Amino acid sequence: MFSLIKEMMSYSFLVRAVLVGLPVSLCAALLGVSLVLKRYSMMGDGLSHVGFGTLAVATALNVTPLYVSIPVVLLTAFLLLRISESGKIKGDAAIALISTGSLAIGVVIISMTTGMNTDVCNYMFGSILAMSRNDVRLSLALAAVVLLLFALFYNRIFAVTFDENFARATGARASLYNMIIALLTAVTIVLGMRMMGALLISSLTIFPALTAMRVFKRFSTVTICSAVISVVCFLAGVIASFRYDTPTGASVVIMNIIAFAVFWGIRLLPKRRGTVAASSIASSVASTNASTTGGESK
């Protein structure tokens, strides 16, 4: 195992992938808990489709993709939240409307310029070769900002996540903190999209949170466990991708699926033990009653 990791670290593109992937996985897991609990899970998927459209535009204009994607996806996150809060269009319908429209625009632009080539597949399914040194620097800086803001507003995010009406009653600016969650999610989605792909990046926000919730119930423990699961699954996915020559994004998702299944099994263990214990107690009580009844009849 150590020799395999040592061999992996000898490749510069893998080092760049790990340097970007670890903080992005951590950011996605931390934000994913609030997104899942607030039923904003599909926001990540919708924003990733918008990111794909902006990547297509950037490629056609021969511009650095991150410089185009980040402001456009941030603006989209702002619009999605405003549309959802206005009530004129439901949140899930607004996400579907914007995401499918962005995806269609991206496909049309690509077909009219570069065509459906390898670069397009990398954008859709991810590629660890797509990360340049400038991308790494920008990604690390923005990931640090996301982590810092999450730590600063942790208590407010917790309050808005669990009871938004109560948070408003206590004077908290719930709309502002909802906007912070949406904008931080948008940045995280854009940072991880080059490596995970537009179709798979939303899994980093959903799987770790749902996996941790199988066992833990408190917000703090779920958040910590989700972060650990996300980082471990990312590293395991990268190692599996290198070892078996499989796509990195898909390998990371497979590791998250395995972790989800394991935690689901752990959750079922106490119930099975309780059922077995209850049945054994019931059978012993029944046998005792039967023997007592038999003795009295004699």
N, C-alpha and C positions, 0 to 999 in steps of 0.2 A: 504493500500500500504506500509506504513512504517513498519507495523508488518511483512509483507511478506519479505521485504528487511532485517529486523532484523533477521528473521528466516533463511534467506539465508546465512547471514554472520556468522551464528553459525556453518556452515559446513566449515571445513578447505579446502576441495578440491574446493569449490566454491570461496573462498577467493583467492586461488592460480590461479584459472581460470581468475578471474577479474583482478588480478595484472598483469598477462601476457597478457590478451586479450586487455586491454585498450591501452597500448603502441604499441602493434602490430597493432591494428586497426588504430591508429593514423599514424604510419609509412606507412602502406599500402595505406591509403587515400592520404597522401602527395605525395608519389611516383606515385600513380595511375593517378594523373592529367597529369604528364609528359608522362607516358606510353600510356595513351589514346590519347593525342594530337600527339605523335610521331608514333602512330599506332603500338605500341609494346604491345597491350593489352593481346595477347595470350602468351606472354613470361612468365607471372605468371603461367598460366595453364601448360605450358611445363615444367617449373622448378619444379612445384609441382609433376608432374609425375616422374621426375628424383629423387625427394626427396623420393617418395614412393619406388623406386627401391633401394635407399641407406638404407632406413629403413628396407627393407627386408634383405639386406645383413648384417646390424648391428644386427638384431634379430637372424639370423642364426649363427653369430659369437659370440653372447652373449656379445655385446659391447654397450655402451651407444649410442643411436641413433643420438643425436645431434652432437657428436664428429665425426661421420662418414658423416652425411648428409651435414653439413655446408661446409667443404672443397670441397666435390664433386659437390655440387650445385653451389658453387662459380666458380669452374673451368668450369662447364657447361655454366654458364652465360657468362663467358669470351669467350668460344668457339663459342657460338651462335652469339655474337656480331661480332666477327672476321669473321665468315662465312658470315654473312649478309653484312658486309662492303666490303668483297672481291668481291661480286657479282656473284660468281660461283654457289651458291645456294640461292634462294630467302629466305628472313627471315621467312615467314610463312611455307615454305617447310622444312627449317632446324628445326624449332620448332616441326613440326609434326613428322619429322624423329626421332629426339632425344627423344621426349616425349613418342611416342608409343613404341620405342625400349626399353626405360627404364622401362616402365610399364610392357612390356612382360617379361623382365629379372626378375623384382621383383616378378611377379606371378609364374614364373618357380621356382625361388629359394624358395619361400614360400611353393609351392606344394611339393618340394623335402625335406623340413625340417620340419617345424611346421604344415603345412597344413593350409587350409583356416578356421582359427578359429576366435574367437572373437577379438583377437589382430589385425588381418588383417582388420577386419571391422572398428575397431577404427582408424587405419591408413588411411583408405579410406574415412570415413565419419566423423571422429573426435570423441573425447571423452574428457570431462573435467576431468575425473578420471586419465588420462594418465600423468598429470603434477606432477612431483616430486619436492621436495624442491630444488634440484640441478638444475633441469630444469628451475625453476622460477628464481634463481639467475643468471644463464647464460643468460636467455632470457631478463631479465631486463637490464643487462649490455650491451648486444648487441643492444637492442632497444635504449638505451641511446646513443650509438655510432652512430646508424643510424640517430637519430634525430639531433645530434650535427653536423654530416657531412652535412646533408641536409640544416641546418641553415647556415653553413659556406659557402657552395657553392650555395646558393639559387639564387643569381643573375646570375651566370654562367649557372646553370640548366635552368633558365628562358630563357636566350639567346639561348641556344642550342635547347630548346624545340620549340621555335617559328620560328627561322630562323637560321638553322645550317650553311648555306653558309655565311650569314652575320657575324655570330660569328667567323667563320674561317677567314674571311676577316679582322676582327678587331684584329686578333692575338690570339684569344681564342683557346685552345687545345680541339676542339670539341670531338675528339675521346676519350680523357681522361675523359671528363665529361659524355659522353655516357656510358663509362665503369663504372663510379661511380654509375650512375643510375641503371645499370644492376646488379652490385654487391650488392648494398643496397637492391634492389628488391629480390635478391636471399636470403639474410639473413632474410628478413622479411617473405618470403614464408616459409622458414624452421622453423622459430620460431612459426608461426601460424598453421603449418600443423598438429601438434599433437592434437590441439584443434578443428580446423575447418575441418580437413580431406584433403587428397590430391585432392579430386574431387571438393571441395568447397572453398578452400582457395583463389583462384584467384578472387572470387567474391568481396573480401575485397578491391582489387585494382581497380576494374572496376565500380561497382555500385555507390559508393559515388561520384566519379568524374563525371560520366554521369548524376547523379541526380543533382548535383550542377550546371552543365552546362545547365540544362533545364531553369534555371532562371538567372544565372549570366554569364557574358561574360569576365570580367577581370580576368587575371591569379591569382592575389592575392586574390580576393574575392572568386573565384572558389576554390582555395586551402584551404582557411579558412572554407568555407561552407562545403567542402568535409570532412575535418577533424571532424567538429562538427557532421555531419550526420553519419559518421562512428562510432564515439564513442557512440552517442545516440542509433543507431541501434544495436550496440553490447550489450549495457546494457539492452535494451528492449528485445533483443533475449534471453539473459541469464535469465531474469525474466520470460519471457514466457515459456522457457524451464523448469524452476523449477516449475512454476505454473501448467502447463498442461502436464508435464512429456514427453516432446518431445526432439529429438536430438538437442543439442546446436548449432552445425554448421548450420543445416537446418533452425532452428528458426531465427538465425541471418540473413541468406540470405532472408528469408520471410520478415523480417522487412525492409531490404534494398529494396525489391520489392515494399512494401507498400510506402516507402518514395519516390521511383522513380515515382510511380503512382500519389502521391500527388503533387510533384513538376511539373510533366507533366500537371496536371490539373491547377495548378497555372499559368503556362506559357500560357495556352489557355484562361484564363479568360480575359485579356485585349483585345485579338483579338475578343472574343465574344461580349464584351461590345462595342468595336469599330464598329463591324458589326451592332449591334442593333442600336447604335447611328446614324450610317450612313443611315440605312434604315429608321429610324424615321425622319431624316432630309430630306431625299429624298421624303418621303411621304408628309411631310408638305409643301415642295416646290411645289410638284405636285398639292396638293390641293389648294395652293395659286394661282398658274398659272391657274388652272381650274376656280377658282372664278373670277379671273381678266378677263379671256377670256369671261366668261359668262356675266360679267358686261359690257364689251365693246360691246358685240353683242347686248345687250339690248339697 
